[in-house]
Amino acid sequence: MKRGLAALLIVLVTAAAYIMVYTKPWVIKVFVVCPDDASDILNRLKTGFEEGNWFTGVEFKTYASGESVREVLGRGVDVAVLDDTYIAEELRRYGYLDWFVEFASRNGRTYSMAVVRGSTHPREALEFVGFILRRPDIYAGLCTVITPRGFGTIPEELQPYIIKYKVVTDMVNRSVVIPENVKRVVSLVPVVTISIIMLGGGDLLVGVDRISPTSEFLQIVYPRIKEVPVAGFLSEFDEEFILSLSPDVVLIRDALDVKRFEKIEIPAVVLPMADFTYEGFYDSIRLLGNVIGRVDEAEELISYCKGIVENMLKVTFEIPRGERPRVYIAMDDGLTTHVSRISKEIIWVAGGLCVAENITAPAGPPRVKVSMETIIEWNPDVIIAWNPKVEKSILADPRWSTINAVKNGRIYVLPRGVREWVIPEAESILGAKWLASKLYPDTFSLSRDEIREFYSRFLNYTVSEEEIDKILSGTYVTTIPGA
């Protein structure tokens, strides 16, 4: 009997010991959701982590798509390992994650890791992530090691091991990964270059478009523009030269150029600003502010612009279409007109009607040739001459003498400072108010103090009376290739 009890006791003790060793009830399990094709890397990481952590273990739950990972996150998961940065950013945006870290790539794929918000074991989960960041030697033989990149509110204990990045959504809805603190920028778009300078980010420019440095007035208000290397113009650029400038980001106009920068692994943000109305302009300024770390400055500029436009629209919105002066923008010999969206909107905000409103801008510069017969048919009440030469050409040509604007002496030279005041950058706000003062002089005005305040506020430059005269006379020069 005693022997039987002893044997039973031994069996029970052995079984209990086996169960204890096998189940390890003292071990806290960290549950990790991960791609099903990353098991080799993760099992190596699990083994290395558990060897040094007697009280913490790791178990995996796999997923095969971005959709299924969202379903799994709410089921007691502590850590998420993702193979798509954009999915990780989306999960962060929707509150599943507060941050994430990219730690390695293989076959063109990058893995992101984060502790899930609401984790049951947040301390142990963070230890697992920290172990990976501290031990790149473990996965070095399995994949190409990259410098870990952090996104969001990174825990303090992880910050020594990462470089912080962020994801921005550009104007063609692409998610672009860039450093959180961008320090070197190449801009291939003239209005983007100007806007960066107006946001106080000119010191970040290491390469610019070839038009901006030719602006006579910009050279005065921002002399450094003459020293920045010319990197190209729109789609005309040398990738290898831009690579030599070591930019953190390149700002481009055309999404078709993105692949050229992907090949040299430089993030490119698309900003087709020439196609924007004021609302698009505000969005682009907000995006620029986010990209270059000038968020407050961007909001200040947006607030200034919106305030002026909204105050003008309170008056001009009520003017019936049939009562608005018909306005024509004349370029070259007068038989070329400017048809960008923003130039048309400037005319509308100022209380006019663009006679070329139904002409769509071409793929290149927003300039369209028109015939004299068309001008006679339109018979504009007001003509905006692109520069003094255009005004002189029109007044010297007898064909124009029957046009209402010429007969009534209502041809006005467009002011230009950094650029012409109908280009999609902040000076266009001054352009709208200037035009309104010409169309409705008893209702609107643009004072010299307002002009002075604008350039002081956004370009940190006090313009002289002589410089204001030159701005209003449209005689500052900018060289446009092919114009």
C-alpha positions as CSV (number, residue, x, y, z in Angstrom):
1,M,0.0,0.0,0.0
2,K,2.7,2.4,1.0
3,R,4.7,1.5,-2.1
4,G,1.6,2.2,-4.2
5,L,1.1,5.6,-2.6
6,A,4.8,6.4,-3.0
7,A,4.7,5.5,-6.7
8,L,1.5,7.5,-7.2
9,L,3.1,10.4,-5.5
10,I,6.2,10.2,-7.7
11,V,4.0,10.1,-10.8
12,L,2.0,13.1,-9.6
13,V,5.1,15.0,-8.7
14,T,6.8,14.1,-12.0
15,A,3.7,15.1,-13.9
16,A,3.3,18.3,-12.0
17,A,7.0,19.1,-12.7
18,Y,6.6,18.3,-16.3
19,I,3.5,20.5,-16.6
20,M,5.3,23.3,-14.7
21,V,8.3,23.1,-17.0
22,Y,6.2,22.7,-20.1
23,T,3.6,25.4,-19.4
24,K,5.9,27.7,-17.3
25,P,3.0,29.4,-15.5
26,W,5.4,32.0,-14.1
27,V,6.2,33.2,-17.7
28,I,4.3,36.2,-19.0
29,K,3.4,35.7,-22.6
30,V,3.8,38.5,-25.1
31,F,1.5,38.0,-28.0
32,V,2.9,39.2,-31.4
33,V,0.9,39.5,-34.6
34,C,3.1,39.3,-37.6
35,P,3.3,38.5,-41.3
36,D,3.2,34.8,-42.0
37,D,6.3,35.1,-44.2
38,A,8.5,36.6,-41.6
39,S,8.7,33.6,-39.3
40,D,12.4,32.9,-39.8
41,I,13.4,36.3,-38.6
42,L,11.0,36.4,-35.8
43,N,11.8,32.9,-34.5
44,R,15.4,33.9,-34.2
45,L,14.4,37.1,-32.4
46,K,12.1,35.1,-30.1
47,T,14.9,32.6,-29.3
48,G,17.4,35.3,-28.5
49,F,14.9,37.2,-26.4
50,E,13.7,34.3,-24.3
51,E,17.3,33.1,-23.6
52,G,17.9,36.2,-21.6
53,N,14.3,36.6,-20.2
54,W,13.3,33.7,-17.9
55,F,10.0,35.4,-16.9
56,T,8.9,36.5,-20.4
57,G,8.0,34.5,-23.5
58,V,6.8,35.3,-27.0
59,E,4.0,33.7,-29.0
60,F,3.0,34.6,-32.6
61,K,-0.3,35.1,-34.4
62,T,0.2,35.4,-38.1
63,Y,-1.7,37.4,-40.7
64,A,-1.7,37.5,-44.5
65,S,-3.1,40.9,-45.3
66,G,-3.5,44.4,-44.0
67,E,-7.2,43.9,-43.5
68,S,-6.8,40.8,-41.3
69,V,-4.2,42.5,-39.0
70,R,-6.8,45.1,-38.0
71,E,-9.1,42.2,-37.0
72,V,-6.4,40.5,-34.9
73,L,-5.2,43.6,-33.0
74,G,-8.2,43.6,-30.7
75,R,-7.7,40.0,-29.5
76,G,-5.1,40.4,-26.7
77,V,-2.2,41.3,-29.0
78,D,0.7,43.1,-27.3
79,V,3.0,43.8,-30.3
80,A,2.3,44.3,-34.0
81,V,4.9,43.5,-36.6
82,L,3.9,44.9,-40.0
83,D,5.4,44.6,-43.5
84,D,3.9,47.9,-44.8
85,T,4.8,51.3,-43.5
86,Y,1.6,52.8,-44.8
87,I,-0.5,50.3,-43.0
88,A,1.4,51.1,-39.8
89,E,0.8,54.8,-40.3
90,E,-2.9,54.2,-40.9
91,L,-3.1,52.1,-37.7
92,R,-1.3,54.9,-35.9
93,R,-3.7,57.5,-37.3
94,Y,-6.7,55.5,-36.3
95,G,-5.5,55.0,-32.7
96,Y,-4.4,51.3,-32.7
97,L,-0.8,52.4,-32.3
98,D,0.9,55.5,-30.7
99,W,4.2,54.9,-32.5
100,F,6.1,52.4,-34.5
101,V,9.7,51.6,-35.5
102,E,11.0,50.2,-38.8
103,F,13.9,47.9,-38.0
104,A,14.9,45.9,-41.1
105,S,14.1,45.2,-44.7
106,R,14.3,42.1,-47.0
107,N,13.6,41.8,-50.7
108,G,12.4,45.4,-50.8
109,R,10.1,45.0,-47.8
110,T,10.4,46.9,-44.5
111,Y,9.2,45.6,-41.2
112,S,7.5,47.9,-38.6
113,M,7.1,47.0,-35.0
114,A,5.0,48.6,-32.3
115,V,3.4,48.0,-28.9
116,V,-0.4,48.0,-29.5
117,R,-2.4,50.6,-27.6
118,G,-4.2,48.8,-24.8
119,S,-1.6,46.0,-24.6
120,T,-2.2,43.6,-21.6
121,H,1.6,43.5,-21.0
122,P,2.9,46.8,-22.1
123,R,6.2,46.7,-20.1
124,E,7.2,43.2,-21.4
125,A,6.1,44.1,-24.9
126,L,8.3,47.2,-24.9
127,E,11.2,45.1,-23.6
128,F,10.8,42.8,-26.7
129,V,10.8,45.7,-29.1
130,G,13.8,47.2,-27.2
131,F,15.7,43.9,-27.4
132,I,15.3,43.9,-31.2
133,L,16.6,47.5,-31.6
134,R,19.6,46.8,-29.3
135,R,20.5,43.5,-31.1
136,P,20.7,44.0,-34.9
137,D,23.4,41.3,-35.0
138,I,20.7,38.7,-34.5
139,Y,18.9,39.5,-37.7
140,A,21.8,40.8,-39.7
141,G,22.3,37.4,-41.4
142,L,18.6,37.2,-42.3
143,C,17.9,40.6,-43.9
144,T,19.4,43.9,-44.8
145,V,19.9,45.9,-41.7
146,I,18.7,49.6,-41.9
147,T,19.1,52.3,-39.3
148,P,15.9,51.9,-37.2
149,R,13.4,54.6,-38.0
150,G,10.8,55.8,-35.5
151,F,7.4,57.3,-36.2
152,G,5.0,59.0,-33.7
153,T,5.5,59.4,-29.9
154,I,8.4,57.1,-29.4
155,P,9.0,55.9,-25.8
156,E,12.0,57.6,-24.2
157,E,13.9,54.3,-23.6
158,L,13.8,53.5,-27.4
159,Q,14.9,56.9,-28.6
160,P,18.7,56.3,-28.4
161,Y,18.4,53.5,-31.0
162,I,16.4,55.2,-33.7
163,I,16.2,58.2,-36.0
164,K,12.7,59.8,-36.0
165,Y,10.7,59.9,-39.2
166,K,7.2,60.8,-40.2
167,V,4.8,60.0,-43.0
168,V,3.2,62.8,-45.0
169,T,0.5,62.6,-47.7
170,D,1.3,64.6,-50.7
171,M,-1.0,66.4,-53.1
172,V,-1.6,63.3,-55.3
173,N,-2.4,61.2,-52.2
174,R,0.9,59.4,-51.9
175,S,2.2,58.5,-48.5
176,V,5.9,59.6,-48.3
177,V,8.3,58.7,-45.5
178,I,10.7,61.6,-44.6
179,P,12.8,62.5,-41.6
180,E,10.9,64.2,-38.8
181,N,13.4,67.0,-38.8
182,V,14.1,67.8,-42.5
183,K,17.3,69.7,-42.8
184,R,18.1,69.6,-46.6
185,V,15.5,70.3,-49.2
186,V,15.6,70.4,-53.0
187,S,12.7,72.3,-54.7
188,L,12.2,72.0,-58.5
189,V,9.0,74.0,-58.5
190,P,9.4,77.8,-58.5
191,V,6.2,78.6,-56.5
192,V,7.2,76.0,-53.9
193,T,10.7,77.5,-53.6
194,I,9.1,80.9,-52.9
195,S,6.6,79.5,-50.4
196,I,9.4,77.7,-48.5
197,I,11.2,81.0,-48.1
198,M,8.0,82.8,-47.0
199,L,7.6,80.1,-44.3
200,G,11.0,80.9,-43.0
201,G,12.6,77.7,-44.4
202,G,15.0,79.2,-46.9
203,D,18.0,78.0,-45.0
204,L,16.9,74.4,-45.6
205,L,17.2,74.8,-49.4
206,V,20.3,73.0,-50.8
207,G,19.0,73.0,-54.4
208,V,16.4,75.1,-56.2
209,D,14.6,75.5,-59.6
210,R,16.4,77.6,-62.2
211,I,13.7,80.4,-62.3
212,S,13.7,81.6,-58.6
213,P,17.3,82.8,-58.5
214,T,16.6,85.0,-61.6
215,S,13.9,87.0,-59.7
216,E,15.3,90.5,-59.3
217,F,13.2,91.3,-56.3
218,L,13.8,87.9,-54.6
219,Q,17.6,88.6,-54.9
220,I,16.9,91.8,-52.9
221,V,14.7,90.3,-50.1
222,Y,16.5,87.0,-49.9
223,P,20.1,87.3,-51.2
224,R,21.0,83.7,-50.3
225,I,19.0,82.6,-53.3
226,K,21.9,83.5,-55.5
227,E,24.2,81.1,-53.7
228,V,21.9,78.0,-53.7
229,P,22.8,75.5,-56.4
230,V,20.4,75.3,-59.3
231,A,19.1,71.7,-59.3
232,G,16.8,71.8,-62.4
233,F,13.3,72.9,-63.4
234,L,10.2,70.8,-63.0
235,S,10.9,67.6,-64.9
236,E,14.2,68.8,-66.3
237,F,16.9,67.6,-63.8
238,D,19.9,65.4,-63.3
239,E,19.2,62.8,-60.7
240,E,22.9,62.2,-60.0
241,F,23.5,65.9,-59.3
242,I,20.5,66.1,-57.0
243,L,21.8,63.0,-55.2
244,S,25.2,64.7,-54.7
245,L,23.3,67.5,-52.8
246,S,22.2,64.8,-50.2
247,P,18.7,66.1,-49.7
248,D,16.3,64.7,-47.1
249,V,13.4,65.4,-49.5
250,V,12.8,66.6,-53.1
251,L,9.7,68.7,-53.9
252,I,8.4,68.1,-57.4
253,R,5.4,69.0,-59.6
254,D,4.7,65.9,-61.5
255,A,3.9,62.4,-60.1
256,L,5.5,60.9,-63.3
257,D,8.9,61.9,-61.9
258,V,8.5,60.0,-58.7
259,K,10.1,56.8,-60.1
260,R,13.2,58.6,-61.0
261,F,13.8,59.5,-57.4
262,E,12.7,56.1,-56.1
263,K,15.6,54.6,-58.1
264,I,18.1,56.8,-56.2
265,E,16.2,56.4,-52.9
266,I,15.3,60.0,-52.3
267,P,11.8,60.7,-51.0
268,A,9.8,63.0,-53.4
269,V,6.8,65.0,-52.4
270,V,4.5,66.0,-55.3
271,L,3.1,69.5,-55.2
272,P,1.4,70.5,-58.5
273,M,0.8,74.0,-57.3
274,A,0.3,75.6,-60.7
275,D,-3.1,73.7,-60.9
276,F,-4.5,75.0,-57.6
277,T,-7.3,77.3,-56.6
278,Y,-6.9,79.2,-53.3
279,E,-8.2,76.1,-51.4
280,G,-5.6,74.0,-53.0
281,F,-3.0,76.6,-52.3
282,Y,-3.9,76.6,-48.6
283,D,-3.6,72.8,-48.5
284,S,-0.2,72.9,-50.2
285,I,1.1,75.5,-47.7
286,R,-0.1,73.3,-44.9
287,L,1.7,70.3,-46.4
288,L,4.9,72.3,-46.9
289,G,4.8,73.4,-43.3
290,N,4.5,69.8,-42.2
291,V,7.4,68.7,-44.5
292,I,9.9,71.3,-43.5
293,G,8.8,71.7,-39.8
294,R,7.2,75.1,-40.1
295,V,3.7,74.2,-39.1
296,D,2.9,77.4,-37.1
297,E,4.3,79.6,-39.9
298,A,2.2,77.8,-42.4
299,E,-1.0,78.3,-40.4
300,E,-0.1,82.0,-40.0
301,L,0.3,82.4,-43.8
302,I,-2.9,80.5,-44.5
303,S,-4.9,82.6,-41.9
304,Y,-3.6,85.8,-43.5
305,C,-4.5,84.7,-47.0
306,K,-7.9,83.3,-46.1
307,G,-8.8,86.4,-44.1
308,I,-8.3,88.7,-47.0
309,V,-10.1,86.4,-49.5
310,E,-13.1,85.9,-47.2
311,N,-13.5,89.6,-46.5
312,M,-13.4,90.3,-50.2
313,L,-15.9,87.6,-51.0
314,K,-18.4,89.0,-48.5
315,V,-18.7,91.9,-51.0
316,T,-18.0,90.4,-54.4
317,F,-19.9,87.2,-54.0
318,E,-23.1,89.2,-54.2
319,I,-22.2,90.8,-57.6
320,P,-24.3,89.1,-60.3
321,R,-22.4,87.4,-63.1
322,G,-23.9,89.7,-65.7
323,E,-22.8,92.8,-63.9
324,R,-19.1,91.9,-63.4
325,P,-16.5,93.6,-65.5
326,R,-15.0,91.3,-68.1
327,V,-11.3,90.9,-67.5
328,Y,-8.5,89.7,-69.9
329,I,-4.9,88.9,-68.9
330,A,-2.6,89.8,-71.8
331,M,0.8,88.4,-72.4
332,D,3.5,88.8,-75.1
333,D,2.0,90.9,-77.9
334,G,-1.4,90.7,-76.2
335,L,-2.5,87.6,-78.1
336,T,-1.5,85.2,-75.4
337,T,-3.4,84.9,-72.1
338,H,-2.8,83.3,-68.7
339,V,-5.3,80.6,-67.8
340,S,-4.2,79.1,-64.5
341,R,-7.0,78.2,-62.1
342,I,-5.7,80.7,-59.5
343,S,-5.6,83.6,-62.0
344,K,-9.2,82.9,-62.9
345,E,-10.1,82.7,-59.2
346,I,-8.3,86.0,-58.5
347,I,-10.5,87.7,-61.1
348,W,-13.6,86.2,-59.6
349,V,-12.7,87.0,-56.0
350,A,-11.9,90.6,-57.1
351,G,-15.4,90.9,-58.5
352,G,-14.6,90.4,-62.2
353,L,-15.3,87.7,-64.8
354,C,-12.4,86.1,-66.7
355,V,-13.2,86.2,-70.4
356,A,-11.0,83.1,-70.8
357,E,-12.7,81.2,-68.0
358,N,-13.7,78.2,-70.3
359,I,-10.2,77.7,-71.7
360,T,-8.4,74.8,-70.0
361,A,-4.7,75.3,-69.2
362,P,-2.3,73.1,-71.2
363,A,0.0,70.5,-69.6
364,G,2.9,72.9,-69.6
365,P,2.9,76.6,-68.6
366,P,-0.7,77.9,-68.3
367,R,-0.4,80.1,-71.4
368,V,-2.7,80.0,-74.4
369,K,-2.6,81.7,-77.8
370,V,-5.8,83.5,-78.9
371,S,-6.7,85.4,-82.0
372,M,-7.6,89.0,-82.5
373,E,-11.0,87.9,-83.6
374,T,-11.5,86.2,-80.2
375,I,-10.4,89.3,-78.4
376,I,-12.9,91.4,-80.3
377,E,-15.6,88.9,-79.6
378,W,-14.8,88.9,-75.8
379,N,-14.4,92.7,-75.8
380,P,-13.0,92.8,-72.3
381,D,-13.8,95.8,-70.0
382,V,-10.4,95.5,-68.2
383,I,-7.1,94.3,-69.5
384,I,-4.3,93.2,-67.1
385,A,-1.0,93.6,-69.0
386,W,1.6,91.1,-67.9
387,N,4.3,93.8,-68.0
388,P,4.8,97.3,-69.4
389,K,5.9,96.0,-72.8
390,V,2.6,94.3,-73.2
391,E,0.7,97.4,-72.4
392,K,2.8,99.4,-74.9
393,S,2.3,96.8,-77.6
394,I,-1.5,96.9,-77.2
395,L,-1.7,100.6,-77.2
396,A,0.5,100.8,-80.3
397,D,-1.7,98.4,-82.3
398,P,-4.8,100.0,-83.9
399,R,-6.6,96.7,-83.8
400,W,-7.1,97.1,-80.1
401,S,-8.6,100.6,-80.3
402,T,-12.2,99.3,-80.5
403,I,-11.9,97.2,-77.3
404,N,-13.7,98.6,-74.3
405,A,-10.7,98.4,-72.0
406,V,-8.6,100.4,-74.4
407,K,-11.3,102.9,-75.2
408,N,-12.0,103.6,-71.5
409,G,-8.3,103.7,-70.4
410,R,-8.7,100.5,-68.3
411,I,-5.5,98.7,-69.1
412,Y,-3.4,98.0,-66.0
413,V,0.1,96.6,-65.7
414,L,0.2,93.6,-63.3
415,P,2.3,94.3,-60.2
416,R,5.2,91.9,-59.6
417,G,7.4,91.5,-56.5
418,V,9.1,88.1,-56.1
419,R,6.8,87.0,-59.0
420,E,3.8,88.3,-60.8
421,W,0.8,88.8,-58.5
422,V,-1.4,86.1,-60.2
423,I,1.0,83.2,-59.6
424,P,-0.1,80.5,-57.1
425,E,2.0,81.8,-54.2
426,A,1.1,84.2,-51.4
427,E,1.6,87.4,-53.4
428,S,-1.5,86.4,-55.4
429,I,-3.5,87.6,-52.4
430,L,-2.1,91.1,-52.9
431,G,-3.0,90.6,-56.6
432,A,-6.6,89.9,-55.8
433,K,-6.9,93.0,-53.6
434,W,-5.0,95.1,-56.2
435,L,-7.4,94.1,-59.0
436,A,-10.5,94.7,-56.8
437,S,-9.2,98.2,-56.2
438,K,-9.0,98.7,-60.0
439,L,-12.5,97.2,-60.6
440,Y,-14.2,98.9,-57.7
441,P,-12.1,101.9,-56.5
442,D,-14.9,103.2,-54.3
443,T,-15.2,99.9,-52.4
444,F,-11.7,98.4,-52.3
445,S,-8.1,99.7,-51.8
446,L,-4.6,98.4,-51.4
447,S,-2.4,100.7,-49.4
448,R,1.3,101.0,-49.5
449,D,1.3,100.1,-45.8
450,E,-0.4,96.8,-46.5
451,I,2.2,96.0,-49.1
452,R,5.0,96.9,-46.7
453,E,3.4,94.8,-44.0
454,F,3.1,91.7,-46.2
455,Y,6.8,91.6,-47.2
456,S,7.9,92.5,-43.6
457,R,5.8,89.7,-42.2
458,F,6.5,86.9,-44.6
459,L,9.9,87.8,-46.0
460,N,11.3,89.7,-43.1
461,Y,12.2,92.7,-45.4
462,T,11.1,96.3,-45.2
463,V,10.4,97.6,-48.7
464,S,11.3,101.2,-49.5
465,E,8.9,103.6,-51.2
466,E,11.0,103.3,-54.4
467,E,10.7,99.5,-54.2
468,I,6.9,99.7,-53.8
469,D,6.8,102.0,-56.8
470,K,8.7,99.4,-58.9
471,I,6.5,96.5,-57.6
472,L,3.3,98.4,-58.6
473,S,4.8,99.3,-62.0
474,G,5.5,95.7,-62.8
475,T,9.1,96.4,-63.7
476,Y,11.0,93.8,-61.6
477,V,12.3,91.1,-63.8
478,T,12.2,87.3,-63.6
479,T,13.6,85.1,-66.4
480,I,11.3,82.3,-67.5
481,P,12.8,79.6,-69.7
482,G,11.1,79.6,-73.1
483,A,9.0,82.7,-72.3
